[in-house]
Every structure is written in structure tokens, then in C-alpha cells.
Amino acid sequence: MNKILSCLLVLVFLALCFLLAVMPAVAQKQNSVPSTVEEIEEVAREVLANELMRYLRVRYLDEEIDCLSSGELKEIASYYPQYPRQITDSAGRLVTIYKPQERIVALNPDAVEAIRALGAKDRIVGVTENIKEAHTFFPELSEKLSVGMWYGPDVEQVVVLEPNAVFAYAEWQSPEKLEDKLLPAITIIRFDLYKPETLRDEMRTLGYLLDEEKNASEYIKWHDGYVDEIEDKVSKIPEDERLKVFLDMSGEESTKVRKTYTEQSGGISTLCERAGGINIATEADLEGTYPEVDLGWILDHNPEVIVGLSSSGGYETDDESGIEEEYERIIELLEFGNITAVEDEHVYLKDSSVPFAPGYPIGLAYMAKWFYPEEFEDLDPQAIHQEYIDKFCGIDFDVTKHGVFVYPAMEGS
């Protein structure tokens, strides 16, 4: 009886502590990410109190629920008040981390770039094969141990590396291939970190998760400076004066049909709209993410600008012959049709390294300059690119001398 009474008293006391912890924390949940030291501590207090309550319910009330062990509770309490931390990731999952993430395996290549941009690259212990091949852009991280391809990682190798966390895309790999095999020993964190429409918020959340809030703020300041400037000028362009754009999957070699991008694809379609272009695939309500259209459809819609997304350039080559071949292929296919974009020489290709990941404002700047050169006369996409390299990549790379990012090269680049 005494044992039960003591247990109940302890539970009542802890319940009161828990309520006191929750009340201030609930108010700050209007913001998805804590932004002050006080808010970080509120979340830590709430999570820690909740974990302690679960332990006591199992220990003294014999409830069959998951809980941390007494040793784990003792360890995570040692990191209070900076931890535990909680986020909602890009897959909509509530993720809790109990201590600093010092060992990270990144199955998402865009997460590698984002983590480096926030100054935490030394925490990465495992990468995928495409990072291993990117010696120029990731000189140090390309030397990390490989866990296979991003779309088919070697889970056993992941376990060998003993990471605190594994970063994956929101939808890939499936929970059956990751969570079911790695949880609960390893935390799975799902971020996309390549979509312009969500990347800013993801970077802020990632900064909180990695205790790199200051660096995240620096990135957001850089991001907002250029994105806001471009969107402000675009907002002043009347809808009926905006250019119609065809977005081409330029690596396709078909002479009869071309793949394009709709609003569902995000990415380059989002950049097109933000730069003031009208994506004719979206305007025509084409279905699917990457629908096919025949050449006649393109002729009928007569785009004023064509932008192709290439994979023949990037940081790892100075040879523009590949992207040039893609460009010439598009011109040859369409030049007979009196398409405005071809006649006015408003056909452009950009390598896939510039419109995605944390550096996507570079791709946005190129598109704005291509679409409206007079309105963006003072905008220098190449200078923005170099600034991104210098501020957030930490590599010795001169974009005026190396790499292939757009074709034809912009004047002065």
C-alpha cells in the first residue's frame, strides 16, 4: 500500500510539473520552430517531462507503452535545457532528438549541401555514391564512406557507421526500407531540401535541429535578399505582359515528343512562375508531373522563351560540349516552326546544379534575367552564384573560370 501511495504521489507531482511545462510551450507552438533560448527550453522541458511520465507509467503502473530506459532518461537529462528538441519534418512526421546529432548519414544528397551550408559538414559520416563522385563540389565529403545509391542504400552499411540520424527525402526511401529496419536505434529525419517552395522553412528547421540557428539565419538573410528583390520587381509586371515559357526536359533525345514540367513538379516550374514567366504546361492544365507533348503542341502554344533543364554540366566539368549538343538538338527540332523563342534567340539551358538545393536563388536569378533583362539590368546571377560558393560552400571555386551552369553563357560570364 505504501509503495502504491508513494507512486501515486510521485505521479501527481510529476503531472503538475508536466502541466507547468506544457502551458508555456503550447503558446509557442504557433511557430513551427523555436526561435529563442526560452522557447528551446520550453520544448525541452515538455518533451523530457512527457518521457519521464511514460517511464513511470510503465515502471509503476505496468502499462504496455514504449518508453525510454532509466539509463536513457539519465543521459538525455544531461543535455537539458538545450535538448530534447522536436520538429515536424517534410513528411509530416513528429521527430524527437534527445542530444546533439554528431554522426549523420545523408541518403539525401541535397541534405549534404544543406548541412554543409549550415556549418555542420564535419558531422556527416556517410554519403551516397553521387556525393562520392562530386570531388570538386564536395572535396572533403566525397571522401566519406559510401552507403550506396540514394535510391537504394545499403542499410547494413548505414548501421555499421553508428549514426545518430539518417537524413532521407520525404518520400524516398519508403518506411519499409528505412524506418522498419533502423528504428528505434537510429532516428530517421525526412527533408526534401531541393524544392524552392519549401526550402526556406526547411533550412530554418534544420538549423534548429542541428543547433546551428545562427548559420541558418545567415542563410535565410542571403536567400531573402535576392528572392524578395526578384519577386518584388516581378509583382510590378502586369499579368498580360508576362512571357509564355516552355520548360523542356532537355536531356530527352526524342524527335517527336518532349517532356515538360507542370506545377506538380515544383522545382523549375516554381522558379519560372516566381521569375515572372507563365509555364504554358500549367496554363494548359496538362496532367501529371512530367507530361509528354508533341512538337505540334509546342508550335500551337508558341512560347516566347524556352528553358531546358540539363544534366550535362555542373561543377565537375569545364566542358560545355554536352550542354551545347542538347541546345542544338532543341533548336534543330523547333527552328522550322517559326516559334518566337527560337526566332528571338530566347532558348536557354541551365544545369540541374543551379535551380535546386539551397543555392536555388541562383537559378531564379538566371531565369529573371533571361525573361526581363531590362527590369533586371543590375542583377548579376554569376555574382550571386559566387557569393553562395564563398559564403556557404567553403570551397575554392571560381564560377567565372570553372564549371558549366548555363548555355549560352550570359554576357560577362
For each residue, the residues with C-beta under 8 A, 3 or more apart:
1: 4 5
2: 5 6
3: 6 7
4: 1 7 8
5: 1 2 8 9
6: 2 3 9 10
7: 3 4 10 11 56 60 61
8: 4 5 11 12
9: 5 6 12 13
10: 6 7 13 14 56 60
11: 7 8 14 15 53 56 60
12: 8 9 15 16
13: 9 10 16 17
14: 10 11 17 18 49 52 53 56
15: 11 12 18 19 53
16: 12 13 19 20
17: 13 14 20 21 49
18: 14 15 21 22 46 49 50 53
19: 15 16 22 23
20: 16 17 23
21: 17 18 24 25 42 45 46 48 49
22: 18 19 25 26 46 49
23: 19 20 26 27
24: 21 27 28 42
25: 21 22 28 29 42 43 45 46
26: 22 23 29
27: 23 24 30
28: 24 25 31 34 39 42 43
29: 25 26 32
30: 27
31: 28 34 35 39
32: 29 87 88 201 205
33: 87 204 205 208
34: 28 31 39 40 42 43 208
35: 31 39 213
36: 39 40
37: 40 41
38: 41 42
39: 28 31 34 35 36 42 43
40: 34 36 37 43 44 81 82 85 208
41: 37 38 44 45 81 82
42: 21 24 25 28 34 38 39 45 46
43: 25 28 34 39 40 46 47 84 85 86
44: 40 41 47 48 80 81 82 83 84 85
45: 21 25 41 42 48 49 80 81
46: 18 21 22 25 42 43 49 50
47: 43 44 50 51 84 85 86 96
48: 21 44 45 51 52 76 77 80 84
49: 14 17 18 21 22 45 46 52 53
50: 18 46 47 53 54
51: 47 48 54 55 67 68 73 76 84
52: 14 48 49 55 56 73
53: 11 14 15 18 49 50 56 57
54: 50 51 57 58 65 66 67 68
55: 51 52 58 59 67 68 69 70 73
56: 7 10 11 14 52 53 59 60 61
57: 53 54 60 61 63 65 67
58: 54 55 61 62 63 64 65 67
59: 55 56
60: 7 10 11 56 57
61: 7 56 57 58
62: 58
63: 57 58
64: 58
65: 54 57 58
66: 54 184
67: 51 54 55 57 58
68: 51 54 55 72 73 76
69: 55 72 73
70: 55 73 74
71: 74 75
72: 68 69 75 76 98
73: 51 52 55 68 69 70 76 77
74: 70 71 77 78
75: 71 72 78 79 98 99
76: 48 51 68 72 73 79 80 83 84 98 99
77: 48 73 74 80
78: 74 75
79: 75 76 82 83 84 98 99 100
80: 44 45 48 76 77 83 84
81: 40 41 44 45
82: 40 41 44 79 85 211
83: 44 76 79 80 97 98 99 100
84: 43 44 47 48 51 76 79 80 96 97 98 99
85: 40 43 44 47 82 96 97 208 209
86: 43 47 94 95 96 97
87: 32 33 94 95 189 205 208 209
88: 32 92 93 94 95 205
89: 92 93 95 170 189 190 191 205
90: 169 170 190 191 192 198 202
91: 170 171 190
92: 88 89
93: 88 89 190
94: 86 87 88
95: 86 87 88 89 187 188 189
96: 47 84 85 86 187
97: 83 84 85 86 101 164 165 187 209
98: 72 75 76 79 83 84
99: 75 76 79 83 84 164
100: 79 83 164 211
101: 97 104 123 164 165 187 209 210
102: 123 164
103: 123 125 161 162 163 164 165
104: 101 115 120 123 124 125 126 163 164 165 166 167
105: 124 125 126 127 147 158 161 163 165 166 167
106: 109 111 112 115 124 126 127 128 131 166 167
107: 111 128 147 150 153 158 166 167 168 169 173 178
108: 111 112 150 167 168 169 191 192 193
109: 106 112 113 127 128 130 131 150
110: 113 114 192 193 194 356 357 358
111: 106 107 108 114 115 167 191 193
112: 106 108 109 115 116 121 124 127 131 138 141
113: 109 110 116 117 193 357 358 359 393
114: 110 111 117 118 191 193 202 203 206 357 358
115: 104 106 111 112 118 120 121 123 124 167 206 210
116: 112 113 119 120 121 124 138 141 392 393 394
117: 113 114 203 215 219 358 392 393
118: 114 115 203 206 207 210 212 215 216 219
119: 116 212 215
120: 104 115 116 123 124 210 212
121: 112 115 116 124 140 141 394
122:
123: 101 102 103 104 115 120 210
124: 104 105 106 112 115 116 120 121 127 141 144
125: 103 104 105 144 145 161 163
126: 104 105 106 144 145 146 147 157 158 161 163
127: 105 106 109 112 124 131 132 138 141 142 144 145 146 147
128: 106 107 109 131 132 146 147 148 149 150 153
129: 132 133 146 148 149 150
130: 109 133 134 149 150
131: 106 109 112 127 128 134 138 141 142 144
132: 127 128 129 142 144 146
133: 129 130 142 316
134: 130 131 137 138 142 315 316
135: 138 139 142 316
136: 139 315 316 395 397 402 403
137: 134 314 315 316 353 393 395 397
138: 112 116 127 131 134 135 141 142
139: 135 136 142 143 395
140: 121 143 144
141: 112 116 121 124 127 131 138 144
142: 127 131 132 133 134 135 138 139
143: 139 140
144: 124 125 126 127 131 132 140 141
145: 125 126 127 157 161
146: 126 127 128 129 132 157
147: 105 107 126 127 128 153 154 157 158 161
148: 128 129 152 153 154 157
149: 128 129 130 152 153
150: 107 108 109 128 129 130 153 169 172
151: 172 173
152: 148 149 173
153: 107 128 147 148 149 150 157 158 173
154: 147 148 157 158
155: 158 159 177 178 181 182
156: 159 160
157: 126 145 146 147 148 153 154 160 161
158: 105 107 126 147 153 154 155 161 163 166 182 186
159: 155 156 162 182 186
160: 156 157
161: 103 105 125 126 145 147 157 158
162: 103 159
163: 103 104 105 125 126 158 166 186
164: 97 99 100 101 102 103 104 186 187
165: 97 101 103 104 105 186 187 188 189
166: 104 105 106 107 158 163 178 182 186 187 188 189
167: 104 105 106 107 108 111 115 189 190 191
168: 107 108 172 173 178 188 189 190
169: 90 107 108 150 172 173 190 191 192
170: 89 90 91 190 191 192
171: 91 174
172: 150 151 168 169
173: 107 151 152 153 168 169 177 178
174: 171 177 178
175: 178 179 180
176: 179 180
177: 155 173 174 180 181
178: 107 155 166 168 173 174 175 181 182 188
179: 175 176 182 183 188
180: 175 176 177 183
181: 155 177 178
182: 155 158 159 166 178 179 185 186 188
183: 179 180 186 187 188
184: 66
185: 182
186: 158 159 163 164 165 166 182 183
187: 95 96 97 101 164 165 166 183
188: 95 165 166 168 178 179 182 183
189: 87 89 95 165 166 167 168 209
190: 89 90 91 93 167 168 169 170
191: 89 90 108 111 114 167 169 170 202 205 206
192: 90 108 110 169 170 195 198 199 202
193: 108 110 111 113 114 199 202 203 206 357 358
194: 110 199 267 356 357 360
195: 192 198 199 266 267 270 356
196: 199 266 267 270 271 274 355 356 360 364
197: 266 270
198: 90 192 195 201 202
199: 192 193 194 195 196 202 203 357 358 360
200: 203 204 220 223 224 227
201: 32 198 204 205
202: 90 114 191 192 193 198 199 205 206
203: 114 117 118 193 199 200 206 207 216 219 220 223 358
204: 33 200 201 207 208 216 220
205: 32 33 87 88 89 191 201 202 208 209
206: 114 115 118 191 193 202 203 209 210 212 216
207: 118 203 204 210 212 213 214 215 216 217 219
208: 33 34 40 85 87 204 205 211 213 216
209: 85 87 97 101 189 205 206
210: 101 115 118 120 123 206 207
211: 82 100 208
212: 118 119 120 206 207 215 216
213: 35 207 208 216 217
214: 207 217 218
215: 117 118 119 207 212 218 219
216: 118 203 204 206 207 208 212 213 219 220
217: 207 213 214 220 221
218: 214 215 221 222 391
219: 117 118 203 207 215 216 222 223 358 392
220: 200 203 204 216 217 223 224
221: 217 218 224 225
222: 218 219 225 226 361 387 388 391 392
223: 200 203 219 220 226 227 358 361
224: 200 220 221 227 228
225: 221 222 228 229
226: 222 223 229 230 361 364 365 384
227: 200 223 224 230 231 274 361 364
228: 224 225 231 232
229: 225 226 232 233 379
230: 226 227 233 234 274 275 361 364 365 368 376 379
231: 227 228 234 235 274
232: 228 229 235 236
233: 229 230 236 237 368 372 375 376
234: 230 231 237 274 275 276 368 372
235: 231 232
236: 232 233
237: 233 234 241 242 276 372 375
238: 241 242
239: 242
240:
241: 237 238
242: 237 238 239 276 277 278
243: 276 277 278 304 305 371 372
244: 277 278 280 283 301 302 303 304 305
245: 272 277 278 279 280 303 304 305 306 307 371
246: 260 280 281 298 301 303 305 306 307 341
247: 260 261 268 269 272 279 281 306 307 308 309
248: 252 258 259 260 306 307 308 309 330
249: 252 258 259 260 261 290 308 309
250: 308 309 310 326 327 329 330 349
251: 309 310 311 312 326
252: 248 249 258 259
253: 329
254: 257 258
255: 333
256: 294 295
257: 254 292 293 294 295
258: 248 249 252 254 292 293 294 295 298 333
259: 248 249 252 290 291 292 293
260: 246 247 248 249 281 286 290 291 292 293
261: 247 249 265 267 268 269 279 281 289 290 309
262: 265 269 279 281 282 286 287 288 289 290 291
263: 266 269 270 273 279 282
264: 288 289
265: 261 262 268 269 289 290
266: 195 196 197 263 269 270
267: 194 195 196 261 270 271 355 356
268: 247 261 265 271 272 307 309 355 363
269: 247 261 262 263 265 266 272 273 279 281 282
270: 195 196 197 263 266 267 273 274
271: 196 267 268 274 275 355 360 363 364 367
272: 245 247 268 269 275 277 278 279 307 367
273: 263 269 270 276 277 278 279 282
274: 196 227 230 231 234 270 271 364
275: 230 234 271 272 364 367 368 370 371
276: 234 237 242 243 273 368 371 372
277: 242 243 244 245 272 273 305 307 367 371
278: 242 243 244 245 272 273 282 283
279: 245 247 261 262 263 269 272 273 282 283
280: 244 245 246 283 284 301 303
281: 246 247 260 261 262 269 284 286 291 293
282: 262 263 269 273 278 279 285 286
283: 244 278 279 280
284: 280 281 301
285: 282
286: 260 262 281 282 291 293
287: 262 291
288: 262 264 291
289: 261 262 264 265
290: 249 259 260 261 262 265
291: 259 260 262 281 286 287 288
292: 257 258 259 260
293: 257 258 259 260 281 286 297 298
294: 256 257 258 297 298
295: 256 257 258 298 299 333 334 337
296: 299 300
297: 293 294 300 301
298: 246 258 293 294 295 301 303 334 337 339
299: 295 296 302 334 337 339
300: 296 297
301: 244 246 280 284 297 298
302: 244 299 339 340
303: 244 245 246 280 298 306 339 340 341
304: 243 244 245 340 341 344 346
305: 243 244 245 246 277 341 346 347 348 370 371
306: 245 246 247 248 303 330 334 339 341 342 346 347 348
307: 245 246 247 248 268 272 277 348 349 350 367 370
308: 247 248 249 250 326 327 330 347 348 349 350
309: 247 248 249 250 251 261 268 349 350 352 355
310: 250 251 313 322 323 326 349 350 351 352 407
311: 251 314 351 352
312: 251 322 323 325 326 351 404
313: 310 317 320 322 323 351 353 403 404 405 406 407
314: 137 311 317 351 352 353 403 404 405
315: 134 136 137 353 397 402 403
316: 133 134 135 136 137
317: 313 314 322 403 404
318: 402 403 404
319: 322 404
320: 313 323 324 404 407 409
321: 324 325
322: 310 312 313 317 319 325 326 404
323: 310 312 313 320 326 327 349 351 404 407
324: 320 321 327 328 407
325: 312 321 322 328 329
326: 250 251 308 310 312 322 323 329 330 349 407
327: 250 308 323 324 330 331 347 349 407 408
328: 324 325 331 332
329: 250 253 325 326 332 333
330: 248 250 306 308 326 327 333 334 347 349
331: 327 328 334 335 342 347
332: 328 329 335
333: 255 258 295 329 330
334: 295 298 299 306 330 331 337 339 341 342
335: 331 332 339 342
336:
337: 295 298 299 334 342
338: 343
339: 298 299 302 303 306 334 335 342 343
340: 302 303 304 343 344 346
341: 246 303 304 305 306 334 344 346 347
342: 306 331 334 335 337 339 345 346 347
343: 338 339 340
344: 304 340 341
345: 342
346: 304 305 306 340 341 342 370
347: 305 306 308 327 330 331 341 342
348: 305 306 307 308 366 370 406 407 408
349: 250 307 308 309 310 323 326 327 330 406 407
350: 307 308 309 310 354 355 363 366 367 405 406
351: 310 311 312 313 314 323 354 404 405 406
352: 309 310 311 314 355 356
353: 137 313 314 315 356 357 359 405
354: 350 351 359 360 362 363 366 385 405 406
355: 196 267 268 271 309 350 352 360 362 363 364
356: 110 194 195 196 267 352 353 359 360 363
357: 110 113 114 193 194 199 353 360
358: 110 113 114 117 193 199 203 219 223 388 392
359: 113 353 354 356 362 363 385 388 392
360: 194 196 199 271 354 355 356 357 363 364
361: 222 223 226 227 230 364 365 384 388
362: 354 355 359 365 366 381 384 385 388 405
363: 268 271 350 354 355 356 359 360 366 367
364: 196 226 227 230 271 274 275 355 360 361 367 368
365: 226 230 361 362 368 369 376 379 380 381 384
366: 348 350 354 362 363 369 370 381 406 410
367: 271 272 275 277 307 350 363 364 370 371
368: 230 233 234 275 276 364 365 371 372 375 376 379
369: 365 366 372 373 376 379 381 410
370: 275 305 307 346 348 366 367 373
371: 243 245 275 276 277 305 367 368
372: 233 234 237 243 276 368 369 375 376
373: 369 370 376 377
374: 377
375: 233 237 368 372
376: 230 233 365 368 369 372 373 379
377: 373 374
378:
379: 229 230 365 368 369 376 384
380: 365 383 384 412
381: 362 365 366 369 384 385 406 410 413
382: 385 386 399 400 410 412 413
383: 380 386 387
384: 226 361 362 365 379 380 381 387 388
385: 354 359 362 381 382 388 389 399 405
386: 382 383 389 390 398 399 400
387: 222 383 384 390 391
388: 222 358 359 361 362 384 385 391 392 393
389: 385 386 392 393 395 397 399
390: 386 387 393
391: 218 222 387 388
392: 116 117 219 222 358 359 388 389
393: 113 116 117 137 388 389 390 397
394: 116 121
395: 136 137 139 389
396:
397: 136 137 315 389 393 402 403
398: 386 401 402
399: 382 385 386 389 402 403 405 413
400: 382 386 413
401: 398
402: 136 315 318 397 398 399
403: 136 313 314 315 317 318 397 399
404: 312 313 314 317 318 319 320 322 323 351 407
405: 313 314 350 351 353 354 362 385 399
406: 313 348 349 350 351 354 366 381 409 410 413
407: 310 313 320 323 324 326 327 348 349 404
408: 327 348
409: 320 406 413
410: 366 369 381 382 406 413
411:
412: 380 382
413: 381 382 399 400 406 409 410
